[in-house]
Amino acid sequence: MGYKSIVILFIVASLFSCKKEEEVLFFEDFSGNSLNTSTWNYELGDGCPNLCGWGNNERQVYTKENIEVKDGSLIITATKDSTSYFSGRITTKDKFEFQYGTIEARMKLPEGSGLWPAFWMLGSNIDEVGWPKSGEIDIMEYVGKKPHEIHTTLHTQDSYGQSKNTKISTIETIEEGFHTYAAKWTKESITFYIDKNEVYVFNPREKNENTWPFDQPFYILVNMAIGGNFGGPEVDDKIFPKKFEIDYIKVVKN
């Protein structure tokens, strides 16, 4: 092999080895034995008096006791006593918010009619403009009454009450073990992935405050609702307790 050939091979090998490292904006691996409250907020109660049923006629009361950090995972457990349902919900509001990037989580879903686990984001201006003007990015919603289906949805003023910016992905094995759910958010579009496979792209031709409120920081939410307009109304009381497990959540710069 000649000198020039060796040099060319060296250059090619160097190019392949110099893959640019990800710039991580946020990483939560749920280490330790308690929720990191410098990053996360507990949202508690039934939403009353301002948003009873959390705006969806949901039946659960959110508590700290239904949230656990154990063995490197966040575990949200849905439970029931003789009269009430309980679950957990956390957010990064006012603690971590970002504009543009790729957000990904690795999760294991619970099964059972009436369960509604979700991984989603809301616009940081929601207190000023309200919902849906703030925008909502639903990266993963699973409704136990419809097994094997994952919903990815964008809520805007333009699509309020219609959920027309949505995709349902049917994956027969989605309840088996852990899977990854991600959204790549840029100035022009939001692309959703399940296990690295692209499932939906949202890219409205006309972008204004009604169709594209996604030009501002958003914060992260993880919860498991019970019943409600989307998850219910029927709930199988024989399934409880049920666990929604989250291995990690990360955000990287595009």
N, C-alpha and C positions, 0 to 999 in steps of 0.2 A: 504494500500500500504506500503510495507516494505521500510526500509531506503535505501537499495541498489537500489531499483526501482526508488526512488525519485532522488538519485544521478545520475543515468543513464539518466533520463528524463531531469535533469538540464543540463547535459553535451551536450545532443543532441540539446536542445533549444539554448544553447550558441553557438554551432557550426553554427546553422542556422542564428543566429543574428550577427555573426562576419564576414559577407561578406566583402571582401577586397574592400576598396574604390578605385574608378578610379583615376589614376594619370593623371590629365588634362594638356596637353602640350599647348593647344591653345583653347580659347573659345571666340567667337564673337557673341553677341546677338543683335548687332545693336541698342543699346540704344542711347539716345540722339537725336540730330537733324542734325547731319552731320557725314560724313565718318571719321573714325579714321585714319588719315594719318600717324600716327606713326606705324601702322600695314599694311595699304593698300596703293597701288599706283594706280592712275588713268592711264590707257593707252588710249591715245587720237589720233584722226586722222583716216586716211584711210590706215595706214601702210606704205605709201610711204615716202621716196624713196626706203627704204631697202626691204620692204615686202608688196608691193602694194596689196590691197585686202586681206591683212593679210594672204597671201599664198594660199587662197582658192577662189579667185575671188568674195569675199564678197562685198556687195554693200553699207554697212553702213559706216558712219563717227562716231567715238566714241567721246563723249563730256562729260564734268562734269555735264552739265545741265540735262542730261538724267539719272542721278543717284541721288537717294534721300534716306535719312534715315528718316523714319517716323513711329511712333507708334510701335517701336520695330522691324521693318523690313527694310531690304535693298530692294529698289524698282528700278529696271532697266526698263525704259520705252522706247519702240521703237516708233519712230515718223517719219513722212514724211512731207516735204513741196512740193512745186511745182516741184522741181528738184532732191531732195536728200533724203536719208534715214539717220536716226540718232539713236544711241543706246549707251550703256555703257559697259565698261569692266574694271575690277579691278584685281589686283594681289598682292601677298605678297612677291614678289621677293626682295631679299636682306634684308627683314624685318622679315619674319618668314618662315623658311624652316625646314623640319624635315625628318628623316630617320627611317622608321618603326613606325607603330602605326595604330590606327583605326580612319579614318576621316569620319565624318557624317554631313549632312546638311538636313534641313527641308525646303522644297520649294513648291511653287505653280506655276504651269506652265501656260503660255499663249497659246491660240489657234489661229491658222491662218496659211495659206499657205505662206511659205517664212520665217517664224520665226525659229530660231535655238538657243535656250538657252542651256547653258552648264555649268557644274561644273567639273573641271578637274585640272590636275597638270602637271608641266614640270620639268625636271631635272635642278638643279641649275647650271650645267656646260654648259648650252646651248650656252652661248656666246663663250665658248672655242671650243666646238666640233660640234656645230650646231645641227639642227634637221634632222633626227630622232635619231641620236646617243645619244642625251641627254635622250631619252625616254619620253613617254607621257602616262599618266594614265587618261582616260576619265571615270569618275565615273558616270556621267549622261549627255547624249546628247538626246535632243528631237527635232524632225524635224516636223514642223507643217503640212507639206504636207502628212505625214503618221501618222494620229492620233493613239493614244493608244500604241505607240511603244517607248521604252526606250533603248538606245544603251549604252553598256559598252564595251570599247575598249582599248587595249594596242598597242601603236605604238613603234616599235623598228627598228633597222637597218635591222633585218631579215625579218620583215613584212612590210617594206616600200612599199607603193603603193598597198598593198594587203589587209590590215586590216583583216588578217586571225585570229588574236587573239581577237575575238569579240563575243558578244552575244546580240541578240535583244529579249527583254522581252515584250510581249504583255499583257497589263493590261487595260481592257475596261474602268475603272474608274479613270485612272491616271490623267486626266485633272480636276477631281473634288476635290477641296480643296487642303490641304497640304499633302505631302508625304515625307518620309525620304529616302535618298540615301547615301550609305556608302561603304567604301572599307577598309578591314582589310589587312594590308601590313606587311609581315614578311620577314625574310631572304630567305624563301623557296617559298612563294606563295603570290598571291593577290586574295582575295575573295571579291566579290561584293554582296551587299544586297539592296533590295528595300523593305521598310517597314519591316525591320528585317528578311525578307525572302531571303535566299541565291539564287542567280540567275546565278553566273558564278565563276569559279575558274581558275586562270591562274598559271600554275606550269610547266614550260618547263623542260623536263628531262635533257637537256644539258643547263647549264647556263654559258654564256660567254658575252663579251661586245656587241655582236650582238643580242643575244636573251634575255639578262637580264641586262639592264642598270639600274636596280632598286636596286642598292647597294650603293646609294649616296643620299644626301638630295634632296628633291623636294619642290617646292613652289606651292601655290594655285592660281587658276584663276576662276573667275565667269564672264560670259558675255552673251550677247544675240546678235548673228549675224543675218544678214538679207540676204537672197539669198545665192549665192555662190555655189561651187561645190556640197556641201552636202545639204544645206538648200533650194536651188533653183532648176533651175534658175527662175521659175515663182514666182512672189510675188503678193499676193492679196492686192492691194492698198486700198481696202475698209475696212480693218481690223484696221487701225491705229487710235489712239494710242493703244498699247498693253503693259501690265505690267508683268514682271517676278519678283516674290516676294520671298525673302529669309528670313526665320525666324531666323535661327542661323546656325553657322558652328562651329564644335568642333573637336579637335584631342585629343585622349587619348592614353596613352602608353599601349601596348599589355601586 
